[in-house]
Amino acid sequence: MKQEQRKKLPNKKIISSAKFEAKEQFTKSALENLKTEKERIVNYLKESGELDY
């Protein structure tokens, strides 16, 4: 009988670390997008006179 060659899978810690980094990058990107959107809305409201500060 031939023994099947198994593919070596990455260590679980490496996979978890990569997933964490991906989530962190997504969170940072989402936060930056929210900040940009907030600034755009605030500027729009200032220009229209709805917001004074």
C-alpha positions, -999 to +999 in steps of 0.1 A: +000+000+000+012+035-008+011+061+018-006+093+007+014+124+009-002+150+031+001+187+025+017+205+053-008+230+066+003+263+083+004+264+121-029+274+138-012+303+155-001+317+121-036+313+107-051+330+138-026+358+136-033+364+099-071+365+106-066+389+134-044+412+113-070+411+085-098+420+109-076+448+124-069+462+089-106+461+080-115+479+113-089+506+107-101+510+071-138+512+082-129+538+109-111+559+084-140+557+060-164+568+088-142+597+098-141+609+062-178+605+058-185+624+090-163+653+079-181+654+046-215+655+062-204+681+088-190+703+060-222+699+040-243+708+070-221+739+077-225+751+041-262+747+042-265+766+075-280+736+093-250+734+117-232+762+134-199+756+151 
